[in-house]
């Protein structure tokens, strides 16, 4: 009746009784994942019950998808065991669905979800389910998930989804610890905000304590030196008494040094366990400040599409300097086609009156970071845009975007994490700020910390902005003032 994922032979009686009494579907015991170059997480223990709605959250690369695979038995942990009742089954919809290439991302997801639900799984596992869904399909999915009465495990950075459908959070922190929080997303967010504030204060206290112990050590060394000189003067004629006094003084000094050294080690250990998300304070290039209210983008009776048949017709919109516009529409409505038309992509045919900036004055960011050369280093990426800057100026600039260590500055782009690529793409925009910035689903796949970094930069972006996004909270936070509906 009961089995153990990954063929561990015997289910201990204690765990078996616990599952029987509580209707557990899954028991997680001391699992860890250790890779050759990093540890994802260690010593994780948890239960999954019928009806649980769990979100796996954490930074990009923290191990969320790996954990999801381990729970389903698709991958082995480095250590630990997963116990499941014999009747427990899984349904799974991955983040990237490769087949059905002729369909949109939203259509692929809907087909894969229908296939997973057809089997009536005990535990439904979804990896970033809202990434490619328009507003209508997002709302439909959330209604379904809210009414779903079986166990649900989701990897997601979608704040609206987390607020609406989840009652338990498994948070993988940057130190490889998994924290379990039961409650709403707003409760979770408030709790971690309080934790961050407490950690910030603790960090300040530890830094003060570290300075104090350093000063104590310096004073102790000075006292030991004075004691030695005093003893040499006092017992100049009595070598035996001098050696005795020096021995006592050395013993006292050693004890004080040991005490201070222990305090210092303790401080460094505490500091190592403190993680505070950093804030980006971008500096945009001076030429970006236009100070003009005239129209930057104007499309009148426009149409655009591929070949002779326009996908969009009767396009009428305008955008002034420093205005912010969101293009809203269902999957397949032509949002990306309109962006490509504004960008001047050759394959797109345009008719009507189009006034848009020159292409060198338009910046573009999407979820794939296509503006980055994978074979350049972080340093070279910015140096390519700012050849007049000295190496020191480039490093100071990159420091604002949290690239600080030599190995971070000298890293090749193709080795960067998703969050690092997002920060470097934003650094490009800040180094050579365009008159118009176009964003195409920029927040897809971003962890909450990187999403916060993107918002921090865009809030202070000084020029005009056009974005396609289904993330309503994101649109609100970057101060979108106009909306164009397709």
C-alpha positions as CSV (number, residue, x, y, z in Angstrom):
1,X,0.0,0.0,0.0
2,X,2.9,2.4,0.7
3,X,6.1,2.8,-1.2
4,X,9.1,5.0,-1.1
5,X,10.1,7.1,-4.1
6,X,13.5,6.2,-5.5
7,X,13.2,2.6,-4.2
8,X,14.4,3.0,-0.6
9,X,13.3,-0.4,0.6
10,X,11.5,0.0,4.0
11,X,9.1,2.6,5.3
12,X,9.7,3.0,9.0
13,X,6.7,2.2,11.2
14,X,6.7,5.6,12.8
15,X,6.3,7.4,9.5
16,X,3.7,4.9,8.3
17,X,1.6,5.6,11.3
18,X,1.9,9.3,10.8
19,X,0.8,9.0,7.2
20,X,-2.2,6.9,8.1
21,X,-3.3,9.2,10.9
22,X,-3.0,12.5,9.0
23,X,-3.9,11.5,5.4
24,X,-0.5,12.6,4.2
25,X,0.3,12.2,0.6
26,X,4.1,12.8,0.9
27,X,6.6,12.9,3.7
28,X,10.0,14.6,3.1
29,X,12.8,13.5,5.4
30,X,16.2,15.4,5.5
31,X,16.7,15.9,1.8
32,X,19.6,17.8,0.4
33,X,20.9,18.7,-3.0
34,X,24.6,19.3,-3.4
35,X,26.0,20.1,-6.8
36,X,29.7,20.1,-7.7
37,X,29.8,23.9,-7.7
38,X,27.2,24.8,-5.1
39,X,24.7,23.5,-2.5
40,X,21.1,24.2,-3.4
41,X,19.5,23.2,-0.1
42,X,20.1,20.9,2.9
43,X,18.2,19.1,5.6
44,X,14.7,19.8,4.4
45,X,11.8,18.2,6.2
46,X,8.1,18.7,5.4
47,X,4.7,17.0,4.8
48,X,2.2,17.3,2.0
49,X,-1.4,16.8,2.9
50,X,-4.5,16.4,0.8
51,X,-5.7,19.9,-0.3
52,X,-2.4,21.7,0.4
53,X,-1.7,24.5,-1.9
54,X,2.1,25.1,-1.8
55,X,4.2,27.6,-3.6
56,X,8.0,27.1,-4.0
57,X,9.6,30.5,-4.1
58,X,13.2,31.7,-4.1
59,X,15.8,33.3,-6.3
60,X,16.5,32.1,-9.8
61,X,18.8,29.1,-9.6
62,X,18.0,28.4,-6.0
63,X,16.7,24.9,-6.8
64,X,12.9,25.3,-7.0
65,X,12.5,23.2,-10.2
66,X,15.0,20.6,-8.9
67,X,12.9,20.3,-5.7
68,X,9.7,19.9,-7.8
69,X,11.4,17.1,-9.8
70,X,12.6,15.3,-6.6
71,X,9.1,15.3,-5.1
72,X,7.8,13.6,-8.2
73,X,10.6,11.0,-8.2
74,X,12.0,12.5,-11.4
75,X,15.4,13.2,-9.8
76,X,17.3,11.8,-6.8
77,X,18.3,14.0,-3.8
78,X,21.9,14.0,-2.8
79,X,20.8,12.9,0.7
80,X,17.4,12.1,2.4
81,X,14.3,10.3,1.5
82,X,10.8,10.9,0.1
83,X,8.0,8.7,1.4
84,X,4.6,8.5,-0.4
85,X,1.5,6.5,0.0
86,X,0.9,3.9,-2.7
87,X,-2.1,5.6,-4.2
88,X,-0.3,9.0,-4.6
89,X,-0.1,10.1,-8.2
90,X,1.4,13.2,-9.9
91,X,0.3,15.5,-12.7
92,X,3.0,17.8,-14.1
93,X,3.1,20.8,-16.4
94,X,6.7,22.0,-17.0
95,X,7.8,25.6,-17.6
96,X,9.0,25.0,-21.1
97,X,6.7,22.9,-23.3
98,X,8.7,22.0,-26.5
99,X,6.1,20.1,-28.5
100,X,3.2,21.7,-30.4
101,X,5.4,24.4,-32.0
102,X,2.6,25.7,-34.1
103,X,0.7,26.9,-31.0
104,X,1.3,29.9,-28.8
105,X,2.7,29.5,-25.3
106,X,-0.7,29.9,-23.7
107,X,-2.2,27.2,-26.0
108,X,0.6,24.8,-25.2
109,X,0.1,25.3,-21.5
110,X,-3.7,24.8,-21.7
111,X,-3.2,21.5,-23.6
112,X,-0.6,20.2,-21.2
113,X,-2.8,21.2,-18.2
114,X,-5.8,19.4,-19.6
115,X,-3.7,16.3,-20.1
116,X,-2.4,16.4,-16.6
117,X,-5.9,16.9,-15.0
118,X,-7.3,14.1,-17.1
119,X,-5.5,11.6,-14.9
120,X,-6.9,13.1,-11.7
121,X,-3.6,13.3,-9.9
122,X,-3.3,13.4,-6.1
123,X,-0.7,16.2,-6.4
124,X,-0.7,18.6,-9.3
125,X,2.7,20.2,-10.0
126,X,3.0,23.4,-12.1
127,X,6.2,25.2,-13.0
128,X,5.6,29.0,-13.7
129,X,2.1,28.4,-15.1
130,X,1.2,32.0,-15.8
131,X,4.2,33.0,-17.9
132,X,2.6,33.0,-21.3
133,X,-1.1,33.6,-20.3
134,X,-3.0,36.7,-21.2
135,X,-5.3,38.3,-18.6
136,X,-8.4,36.3,-19.5
137,X,-6.6,32.9,-19.3
138,X,-4.8,34.0,-16.1
139,X,-8.1,34.7,-14.4
140,X,-9.5,31.4,-15.6
141,X,-6.5,29.5,-14.3
142,X,-6.6,31.2,-10.9
143,X,-10.3,30.5,-10.5
144,X,-9.6,26.8,-11.3
145,X,-6.7,26.6,-8.9
146,X,-8.7,28.3,-6.1
147,X,-11.4,25.7,-6.5
148,X,-9.0,22.8,-7.0
149,X,-9.6,20.4,-4.0
150,X,-6.5,18.2,-4.4
151,X,-2.9,19.0,-3.5
152,X,-1.2,21.6,-5.5
153,X,2.5,22.5,-5.7
154,X,3.5,25.6,-7.9
155,X,6.8,27.2,-8.7
156,X,5.9,30.8,-9.4
157,X,7.0,34.4,-9.0
158,X,3.5,35.7,-10.0
159,X,2.5,37.8,-7.1
160,X,-1.2,37.8,-8.1
161,X,-1.2,34.0,-8.2
162,X,0.6,33.8,-4.9
163,X,-1.9,36.2,-3.3
164,X,-5.0,34.4,-4.7
165,X,-4.4,30.6,-4.6
166,X,-1.7,29.6,-2.1
167,X,-1.9,28.8,1.6
168,X,1.7,27.5,2.3
169,X,5.1,28.8,1.1
170,X,8.3,27.0,0.9
171,X,11.0,29.6,0.6
172,X,14.5,28.6,-0.5
173,X,16.8,31.3,0.9
174,X,20.3,32.3,-0.5
175,X,21.9,30.2,2.3
176,X,20.3,27.0,1.1
177,X,17.7,26.8,3.9
178,X,14.0,26.1,3.1
179,X,11.6,28.0,5.4
180,X,8.0,26.9,5.6
181,X,5.3,29.5,6.1
182,X,1.6,28.9,6.5
183,X,-0.8,31.7,5.6
184,X,-1.5,34.2,2.9
185,X,1.1,35.8,0.6
186,X,0.5,39.2,2.3
187,X,1.1,37.6,5.7
188,X,4.3,36.0,4.3
189,X,5.4,39.2,2.8
190,X,4.8,41.2,6.0
191,X,6.6,38.5,8.0
192,X,9.7,38.6,5.8
193,X,9.7,42.4,5.6
194,X,9.8,42.4,9.4
195,X,12.6,39.8,9.3
196,X,14.6,41.9,6.9
197,X,14.2,45.0,9.1
198,X,15.3,43.0,12.1
199,X,18.3,41.6,10.2
200,X,19.3,45.1,9.0
201,X,19.4,46.2,12.6
202,X,21.2,43.1,13.7
203,X,23.7,43.7,10.9
204,X,24.3,47.3,12.2
205,X,24.8,46.0,15.7
206,X,27.2,43.3,14.6
207,X,29.2,45.8,12.6
208,X,29.4,48.1,15.6
209,X,30.4,45.1,17.8
210,X,33.0,44.0,15.2
211,X,34.6,47.5,15.4
212,X,34.5,47.4,19.2
213,X,36.2,44.0,19.4
214,X,38.9,45.3,17.0
215,X,39.4,48.3,19.2
216,X,39.5,46.0,22.3
217,X,42.1,43.9,20.7
218,X,44.3,46.9,19.9
219,X,43.9,48.1,23.5
220,X,44.8,44.7,24.8
221,X,47.9,44.6,22.7
222,X,48.9,48.1,24.0
223,X,48.2,47.0,27.6
224,X,50.3,44.0,27.2
225,X,53.1,46.1,25.8
226,X,52.9,48.5,28.8
227,X,52.8,45.6,31.3
228,X,55.9,44.2,29.7
229,X,57.8,47.5,30.0
230,X,56.6,48.1,33.5
231,X,57.7,44.6,34.6
232,X,61.1,45.0,33.0
233,X,61.6,48.3,34.9
234,X,60.2,47.0,38.2
235,X,62.1,43.7,38.3
236,X,65.2,44.8,36.5
237,X,67.4,43.4,39.3
238,X,65.4,40.2,39.9
239,X,65.3,38.0,36.8
240,X,63.3,35.3,38.5
241,X,60.6,37.7,39.6
242,X,60.6,39.3,36.1
243,X,60.0,36.0,34.4
244,X,57.2,35.2,36.9
245,X,55.5,38.6,36.3
246,X,56.0,38.2,32.5
247,X,54.4,34.7,32.7
248,X,51.4,36.0,34.6
249,X,51.1,39.0,32.2
250,X,51.3,36.7,29.2
251,X,48.7,34.4,30.6
252,X,46.3,37.3,31.2
253,X,47.0,38.6,27.7
254,X,46.4,35.2,26.1
255,X,43.1,34.8,28.0
256,X,41.9,38.3,26.8
257,X,43.1,37.6,23.3
258,X,41.3,34.3,23.2
259,X,38.1,35.9,24.6
260,X,38.2,38.7,22.0
261,X,39.1,36.2,19.3
262,X,36.1,34.0,20.2
263,X,33.8,37.1,20.1
264,X,35.2,38.1,16.7
265,X,34.7,34.5,15.3
266,X,31.1,34.6,16.6
267,X,30.4,37.9,14.9
268,X,31.7,36.7,11.6
269,X,29.7,33.5,11.9
270,X,26.5,35.6,12.5
271,X,27.3,37.9,9.7
272,X,27.7,35.0,7.4
273,X,24.2,33.9,8.2
274,X,22.6,37.3,7.6
275,X,21.3,37.9,4.1
276,X,19.8,41.3,3.2
277,X,18.5,41.8,-0.3
278,X,20.4,44.7,-1.9
279,X,18.8,47.8,-3.6
280,X,19.9,49.2,-6.9
281,X,20.3,52.9,-7.2
282,X,20.8,53.5,-10.9
283,X,22.6,56.5,-12.5
284,X,21.3,57.1,-16.0
285,X,23.3,58.8,-18.8
286,X,22.9,62.6,-18.8
287,X,21.8,62.7,-22.5
288,X,18.7,60.8,-21.5
289,X,17.1,63.9,-19.9
290,X,15.2,65.5,-22.8
291,X,13.0,68.0,-21.0
292,X,10.6,68.2,-23.8
293,X,6.8,67.6,-23.9
294,X,6.5,67.1,-27.6
295,X,5.2,63.8,-29.1
296,X,7.8,61.0,-29.3
297,X,5.6,58.3,-30.9
298,X,2.6,58.9,-33.1
299,X,0.7,56.3,-35.1
300,X,-2.4,57.5,-37.1
301,X,-4.6,55.0,-39.0
302,X,-1.8,52.5,-39.0
303,X,-1.7,48.9,-39.8
304,X,1.0,46.2,-39.5
305,X,1.5,42.6,-40.1
306,X,3.4,40.0,-42.2
307,X,3.0,39.8,-46.0
308,X,0.0,41.5,-47.6
309,X,-2.6,40.7,-44.8
310,X,-2.2,43.1,-41.8
311,X,-2.7,41.5,-38.4
312,X,-3.5,44.9,-36.8
313,X,-5.5,47.7,-38.4
314,X,-6.8,51.2,-37.3
315,X,-3.9,51.7,-34.9
316,X,-4.1,55.2,-33.3
317,X,-1.8,56.0,-30.4
318,X,0.7,58.6,-29.3
319,X,3.3,58.9,-26.6
320,X,5.2,61.9,-25.3
321,X,8.6,62.2,-23.7
322,X,8.6,60.5,-20.2
323,X,5.1,59.0,-20.8
324,X,4.5,55.3,-20.0
325,X,2.2,53.1,-22.0
326,X,1.1,49.5,-21.6
327,X,-0.2,47.5,-24.6
328,X,-2.9,45.1,-23.4
329,X,-4.5,42.3,-25.3
330,X,-5.2,38.5,-25.4
331,X,-2.8,35.9,-26.5
332,X,-2.5,36.1,-30.3
333,X,-3.9,39.6,-30.5
334,X,-0.8,41.1,-32.0
335,X,1.0,42.8,-29.1
336,X,4.5,41.5,-30.1
337,X,3.8,42.4,-33.8
338,X,3.1,46.0,-32.8
339,X,6.3,46.1,-30.8
340,X,8.2,44.8,-33.7
341,X,6.6,47.4,-36.0
342,X,7.7,50.2,-33.6
343,X,11.2,48.6,-33.5
344,X,11.4,48.7,-37.3
345,X,11.8,44.9,-37.8
346,X,12.2,44.4,-41.6
347,X,9.7,41.5,-41.8
348,X,6.9,43.7,-40.5
349,X,4.9,45.7,-43.1
350,X,3.5,49.0,-42.0
351,X,0.9,51.3,-43.5
352,X,-0.4,54.6,-42.3
353,X,1.3,57.5,-40.6
354,X,4.1,56.4,-38.2
355,X,6.3,58.8,-36.3
356,X,8.8,56.9,-34.2
357,X,12.3,57.6,-32.9
358,X,15.4,56.5,-34.9
359,X,16.3,52.9,-34.1
360,X,19.5,54.0,-32.2
361,X,17.3,55.9,-29.8
362,X,15.1,52.9,-28.9
363,X,16.1,50.4,-26.2
364,X,14.6,46.9,-26.0
365,X,14.4,44.4,-23.1
366,X,12.7,41.1,-23.0
367,X,12.7,37.9,-20.9
368,X,15.5,36.4,-23.1
369,X,18.0,39.3,-22.7
370,X,18.6,39.4,-26.5
371,X,20.7,42.6,-26.2
372,X,23.5,40.7,-24.4
373,X,26.4,39.2,-26.3
374,X,26.9,35.8,-24.6
375,X,30.7,35.8,-25.5
376,X,31.5,39.2,-23.9
377,X,32.3,39.6,-20.3
378,X,30.2,41.8,-18.0
379,X,33.0,44.4,-18.1
380,X,33.2,44.3,-21.9
381,X,29.4,44.6,-22.3
382,X,29.5,48.1,-20.7
383,X,32.9,49.1,-22.1
384,X,31.4,48.5,-25.6
385,X,28.8,51.2,-24.9
386,X,31.1,53.6,-23.0
387,X,34.5,53.4,-24.7
388,X,35.5,56.7,-23.1
389,X,35.1,55.4,-19.6
390,X,38.2,54.3,-17.7
391,X,38.2,50.8,-16.2
392,X,37.7,52.3,-12.8
393,X,34.6,54.3,-14.0
394,X,33.2,51.1,-15.5
395,X,33.7,49.1,-12.3
396,X,32.1,51.9,-10.2
397,X,29.1,51.9,-12.6
398,X,28.8,48.1,-12.5
399,X,29.0,48.3,-8.7
400,X,25.7,50.1,-8.7
401,X,24.2,47.1,-10.4
402,X,25.7,44.7,-7.8
403,X,28.6,43.4,-10.0
404,X,31.4,44.0,-7.5
405,X,33.9,41.1,-7.2
406,X,36.5,40.5,-9.9
407,X,34.9,37.1,-10.8
408,X,31.5,38.8,-11.3
409,X,32.9,41.7,-13.4
410,X,35.1,39.3,-15.6
411,X,32.4,36.6,-16.0
412,X,31.2,35.7,-19.5
413,X,27.6,36.6,-20.1
414,X,26.6,33.0,-21.0
415,X,27.6,31.9,-17.5
416,X,25.4,34.4,-15.7
417,X,22.2,33.5,-13.9
418,X,18.8,34.9,-15.1
419,X,18.9,37.6,-12.4
420,X,22.4,38.6,-13.3
421,X,21.5,38.9,-17.0
422,X,18.5,41.0,-16.0
423,X,20.7,43.4,-14.0
424,X,23.3,43.6,-16.8
425,X,20.6,44.4,-19.3
426,X,19.3,47.2,-17.1
427,X,22.9,48.4,-16.7
428,X,23.1,48.7,-20.5
429,X,20.0,50.9,-20.5
430,X,21.4,53.1,-17.8
431,X,24.8,53.4,-19.5
432,X,23.3,54.5,-22.8
433,X,19.8,55.6,-22.0
434,X,17.4,55.6,-25.0
435,X,14.7,58.1,-25.7
436,X,12.2,55.2,-25.8
437,X,12.4,51.9,-23.9
438,X,10.4,48.9,-25.0
439,X,9.7,46.0,-22.6
440,X,8.3,42.7,-23.8
441,X,7.1,40.5,-20.9
442,X,10.2,41.5,-19.0
443,X,9.1,39.9,-15.7
444,X,8.5,36.4,-17.0
445,X,10.8,34.0,-15.1
446,X,12.1,36.6,-12.7
447,X,12.5,35.7,-9.0
448,X,11.0,38.2,-6.6
449,X,14.3,39.8,-5.7
450,X,15.3,40.4,-9.4
451,X,11.8,41.6,-10.1
452,X,12.3,44.2,-7.3
453,X,15.6,45.2,-8.9
454,X,13.9,45.7,-12.3
455,X,11.2,47.8,-10.7
456,X,13.8,49.9,-8.8
457,X,15.5,50.8,-12.1
458,X,12.3,51.4,-14.1
459,X,10.8,53.6,-11.5
460,X,13.6,56.1,-12.0
461,X,13.9,55.6,-15.7
462,X,13.8,59.2,-17.2
463,X,12.5,58.6,-20.7
464,X,9.4,57.2,-22.5
465,X,8.4,53.6,-22.0
466,X,6.2,51.1,-23.8
467,X,5.6,47.7,-22.2
468,X,3.7,44.5,-22.9
469,X,2.9,42.7,-19.7
470,X,0.2,40.6,-18.1
471,X,1.5,41.4,-14.6
472,X,-0.8,44.1,-13.3
473,X,1.1,44.7,-10.1
474,X,4.3,45.3,-12.2
475,X,2.5,47.8,-14.4
476,X,1.2,49.6,-11.3
477,X,4.6,49.7,-9.6
478,X,6.4,51.1,-12.6
479,X,3.8,53.9,-12.9
480,X,2.2,53.1,-16.2
481,X,0.0,56.1,-17.1
482,X,-1.6,55.1,-20.4
483,X,-3.1,51.9,-21.8
484,X,-3.7,50.8,-25.4
485,X,-6.0,47.9,-25.8
486,X,-5.8,45.5,-28.8
